[in-house]
Amino acid sequence: MGIGDLPAKGYASHGESWSLALALKLGGFSLVRADGIEPVLVLDDVFAELDTSRRERLAGAIADAETGADHRRRWR
């Protein structure tokens, strides 16, 4: 896994690592939903690990996931 051209391990900050993990989890959620299955999204205490900006984007992405909206725009 990488961020840009660099490997995430060793180069990513703690917040960037959490963001990468959350992006993968949300991406998997979207793929399963696209196959017509209604998945359960489980996030345990992730807000404590994120800065304010990332918390706000995650909250929006979770709200979008509940309604089926496209959350990808929030993580760019």
C-alpha positions as CSV (number, residue, x, y, z in Angstrom):
1,M,0.0,0.0,0.0
2,G,1.2,3.4,-0.7
3,I,0.5,7.1,-0.6
4,G,1.6,8.6,-3.8
5,D,4.8,6.9,-4.8
6,L,5.9,6.1,-1.3
7,P,5.0,3.0,0.8
8,A,2.6,3.9,3.6
9,K,4.6,1.9,6.1
10,G,7.4,4.1,7.3
11,Y,6.3,7.3,5.4
12,A,2.7,7.9,6.4
13,S,1.8,9.8,9.5
14,H,-0.5,8.2,12.0
15,G,-3.5,10.1,10.7
16,E,-2.6,9.2,7.1
17,S,-2.3,5.6,8.0
18,W,-5.8,5.6,9.6
19,S,-7.2,7.5,6.6
20,L,-5.8,4.9,4.3
21,A,-7.2,2.1,6.3
22,L,-10.6,3.8,6.4
23,A,-10.6,4.5,2.7
24,L,-10.0,0.8,2.1
25,K,-12.8,-0.2,4.4
26,L,-15.2,2.3,2.8
27,G,-14.1,1.1,-0.7
28,G,-14.9,-2.5,0.3
29,F,-18.2,-1.4,1.6
30,S,-19.1,0.3,-1.7
31,L,-18.0,-2.7,-3.7
32,V,-20.1,-5.1,-1.7
33,R,-23.1,-2.7,-2.0
34,A,-22.6,-2.4,-5.7
35,D,-23.1,-6.2,-5.9
36,G,-26.5,-5.8,-4.4
37,I,-25.6,-6.8,-0.9
38,E,-26.4,-4.5,2.0
39,P,-23.2,-4.8,4.2
40,V,-22.8,-3.7,7.8
41,L,-20.1,-1.0,8.3
42,V,-18.4,-1.4,11.7
43,L,-16.0,1.3,12.8
44,D,-14.7,1.1,16.3
45,D,-13.4,4.2,18.0
46,V,-11.8,5.6,14.8
47,F,-12.7,9.3,15.4
48,A,-10.2,9.5,18.3
49,E,-7.3,8.7,15.9
50,L,-8.2,11.4,13.4
51,D,-7.7,15.1,13.2
52,T,-10.7,17.5,12.9
53,S,-10.7,17.7,9.1
54,R,-10.5,13.9,8.7
55,R,-13.2,13.4,11.4
56,E,-15.6,15.7,9.5
57,R,-14.9,13.9,6.2
58,L,-15.4,10.5,7.8
59,A,-18.7,11.6,9.4
60,G,-19.9,12.8,6.0
61,A,-18.8,9.5,4.3
62,I,-20.6,7.5,7.0
63,A,-23.8,9.6,6.4
64,D,-23.4,9.0,2.6
65,A,-23.0,5.3,3.2
66,E,-26.3,5.2,5.1
67,T,-28.1,6.9,2.2
68,G,-26.2,5.2,-0.6
69,A,-24.6,8.4,-1.8
70,D,-21.1,8.4,-3.4
71,H,-18.6,9.1,-0.5
72,R,-15.5,9.1,-2.7
73,R,-15.5,12.8,-3.2
74,R,-15.0,13.5,0.5
75,W,-11.6,11.8,0.6
76,R,-9.9,13.6,-2.2
